[in-house]
Amino acid sequence: MDEIIQAKQAVDLARARLEDAVHAARAQGRSWNEIGTLLGMSRQAAFKRFGRPADPRNGDPMTTRTITGLIEATEATFRLIADGSHDELQARLNPRVREQLTPQLIGDTWVVALGMVGELEGFEGTRVELHDGTPLDADERVIGTVIGATVLRCEGGELVGRVAFDETSAIVGILIVPTDHGPLPF
């Protein structure tokens, strides 16, 4: 068990060192594009993970948040869709999105999915990531919208399920596509 504790401490230390190194690079004038390239992510992903934006109205630092609970929220979203629990799902949507993601549209989309692959049986590889696919660890802090991504295991095949969560963890987008899809909108 000591080895596990030491490994966890090393990971925490490495994360802190990386964050310090990114902030030092920014202080030296390095761009988010340069930093993102070095880290294998987009400049926006680097900024969302390490940026320290300020509210332009008052100069106060903007708050980062953890993604705790969003893996479970991603799977719960698709369970609610599969169960036809439209009222509970609508309560989880950002109010501005409710007009577009109506129970009728979500239900019709799910019927098409059922026709392709059958009933939902479970999930595989559920994770939270930035818009560009950069995976996030459960204890990382980010700014803005993140994506819950999973494979929907169904009786006759698989689909890709994605849920966009805003800074309050309200749902701002739901996507259900075949596994051999092309580029995704989020």
C-alpha positions in Angstrom: 0.0 0.0 0.0 2.9 2.3 0.7 3.9 2.1 -3.0 0.4 3.2 -4.1 0.5 6.1 -1.7 3.9 7.1 -3.0 2.8 6.8 -6.6 -0.2 9.0 -5.9 2.0 11.6 -4.3 4.3 11.5 -7.3 1.4 12.1 -9.6 0.1 15.0 -7.5 3.6 16.5 -7.4 4.0 16.1 -11.2 0.7 17.8 -11.8 1.7 20.7 -9.6 5.1 21.0 -11.3 3.4 21.0 -14.7 1.0 23.7 -13.7 3.9 25.8 -12.3 5.9 25.2 -15.5 3.0 26.3 -17.7 2.5 29.5 -15.6 6.2 30.2 -15.8 6.1 29.8 -19.6 3.2 32.2 -19.8 5.0 34.7 -17.6 7.9 34.5 -20.1 5.6 35.3 -23.0 5.0 31.9 -24.4 1.6 31.5 -26.2 -1.1 29.0 -25.4 -0.6 27.6 -28.9 3.1 26.8 -28.1 2.2 25.3 -24.7 -0.7 23.3 -26.2 1.6 21.9 -28.9 4.2 20.8 -26.3 1.4 19.1 -24.3 -0.2 17.4 -27.3 -3.4 19.4 -27.1 -5.0 22.5 -28.7 -4.4 26.0 -27.4 -7.9 26.2 -26.1 -7.6 22.9 -24.2 -4.3 24.1 -22.7 -6.0 27.4 -21.7 -9.1 25.6 -20.2 -6.8 23.4 -18.1 -4.2 25.9 -17.0 -5.5 29.4 -17.8 -6.3 32.0 -15.1 -8.9 34.2 -16.8 -10.3 37.2 -15.1 -13.8 38.6 -15.4 -13.5 41.6 -17.7 -16.2 43.4 -15.7 -14.4 43.5 -12.4 -11.0 41.8 -12.8 -11.9 39.0 -10.4 -10.4 35.6 -11.2 -12.9 33.3 -12.9 -13.6 30.1 -10.9 -12.4 26.7 -12.1 -14.3 23.6 -11.2 -13.7 19.9 -10.8 -15.4 17.4 -13.0 -16.3 15.1 -10.1 -19.6 13.3 -10.8 -19.7 13.9 -14.6 -18.9 10.4 -15.5 -21.9 9.2 -13.6 -24.0 12.1 -15.0 -23.0 11.1 -18.5 -24.2 7.6 -18.0 -27.3 8.8 -16.2 -28.2 11.0 -19.1 -28.4 8.0 -21.5 -30.2 5.9 -18.9 -32.9 8.6 -18.6 -33.2 8.7 -22.4 -33.4 4.9 -22.7 -36.0 4.8 -19.9 -38.1 7.6 -21.4 -37.7 9.7 -18.3 -38.1 13.0 -20.2 -39.1 15.2 -17.2 -36.0 14.2 -15.2 -33.8 14.7 -18.3 -35.3 18.1 -19.0 -34.5 19.2 -15.5 -30.8 18.5 -16.1 -30.7 20.6 -19.3 -29.5 24.2 -19.3 -32.7 26.3 -19.6 -31.6 27.8 -22.9 -31.2 24.4 -24.4 -34.6 23.0 -23.3 -36.3 24.7 -26.3 -34.1 22.9 -28.8 -33.7 19.5 -27.1 -37.3 18.8 -26.6 -38.6 15.5 -25.3 -40.0 14.8 -28.8 -36.6 15.3 -30.5 -34.7 13.3 -27.9 -37.3 10.5 -28.1 -37.4 10.4 -31.9 -33.6 10.3 -32.0 -33.5 7.4 -29.5 -36.1 5.5 -31.6 -33.7 5.7 -34.6 -30.9 4.5 -32.4 -33.0 1.6 -31.2 -33.7 0.6 -34.8 -29.9 0.5 -35.5 -28.6 -1.4 -32.5 -31.4 -2.3 -30.1 -31.9 -1.7 -26.4 -29.2 -0.1 -24.2 -27.4 -2.7 -22.1 -24.5 -0.7 -20.6 -21.6 1.6 -21.1 -17.9 1.3 -21.9 -15.0 3.6 -21.5 -16.9 6.5 -20.0 -14.7 9.5 -19.5 -14.7 13.3 -19.3 -12.7 15.3 -21.9 -12.1 18.7 -23.3 -13.8 19.6 -26.6 -10.7 18.4 -28.6 -10.7 15.0 -27.0 -8.0 15.6 -24.3 -9.0 13.4 -21.4 -9.4 14.8 -17.9 -8.7 13.1 -14.6 -11.4 13.3 -12.0 -9.5 15.7 -9.7 -8.5 18.1 -12.4 -9.9 21.7 -12.4 -11.1 23.3 -15.6 -12.9 26.3 -16.9 -16.1 26.2 -19.1 -17.7 23.4 -21.0 -16.5 19.8 -20.9 -17.7 16.6 -22.6 -18.8 13.3 -21.1 -18.1 10.6 -23.7 -19.0 7.0 -23.6 -19.7 4.0 -25.8 -23.3 2.9 -25.5 -23.3 -0.9 -25.5 -26.6 -2.1 -27.0 -28.0 -5.6 -27.8 -27.1 -5.4 -31.5 -24.0 -3.1 -31.5 -22.5 0.0 -30.2 -23.0 3.8 -30.5 -21.0 6.8 -29.3 -22.7 8.9 -26.8 -21.5 12.4 -25.9 -22.9 14.9 -23.4 -21.7 18.6 -23.2 -21.8 20.0 -19.7 -21.6 23.8 -19.0 -19.7 25.4 -16.1 -22.7 24.6 -13.8 -22.7 21.0 -15.0 -26.1 21.5 -16.8 -26.4 19.7 -20.1 -25.9 21.9 -23.2 -25.7 19.2 -25.8 -26.4 15.5 -26.4 -25.0 13.5 -29.3 -25.7 9.9 -30.3 -23.8 8.7 -33.4 -22.6 5.4 -34.9 -19.1 4.3 -33.9 -17.9 4.9 -37.5 -18.9 8.6 -37.5 -16.9 11.4 -39.0 -15.9 14.6 -37.3 -18.1 15.5 -34.4 -19.5 18.9 -33.5 -18.5 18.4 -29.9 
